[in-house]
Amino acid sequence: MSNSLPEPENEPQSELAAELAQERFVFTPPIDIYESEEGMVLHADLPGVSSDTLELQVQDNKLTLFGRVKTPVPEEAQLLHKEYEVGSFLRSFILSDQVDYDNISASMNHGVLKVVLPKAQRGEARRIPIATN
């Protein structure tokens, strides 16, 4: 696991990634990962995050999720107590070669991001003929 920002020269930068690179404070949201029949499943608690402030990328064998949580407090209100993180977040994970990268899926439901990392299908063993000279 790594919590570093994507490198500009190694990964294509979106507008959101470029903005995050300029910020100093980045928090890490809580994430659970478990294995099921679907493959590996990642759940990230992201209250206050919308799909337009969230990005999920896979490059090489690295899964990165980053985005921004906007404050739900109106500008004219005075905050009395705060427990939810507000600002930019980033999490990165190195994936094994057992993940089927082409079929990774993600969905968001009530502030919880679910990412399914299906297992890659392994081919059956086959006999390789040996040529003689």
Number of C-alpha atoms within 10 A of each C-alpha: 10 11 14 12 17 20 11 12 7 8 13 12 14 11 7 16 20 14 13 21 17 8 10 8 10 21 16 14 16 10 14 10 13 10 13 10 8 10 17 17 19 17 18 19 16 23 16 17 20 15 10 9 14 19 15 14 14 17 12 11 13 14 17 20 17 23 24 24 18 15 13 9 9 8 8 6 7 8 9 5 6 7 5 12 18 17 15 23 21 23 22 20 14 14 15 10 11 14 18 14 18 10 12 16 12 14 11 16 8 11 13 17 20 19 18 22 23 21 19 14 9 7 6 6 6 6 6 6 6 6 5 4 3
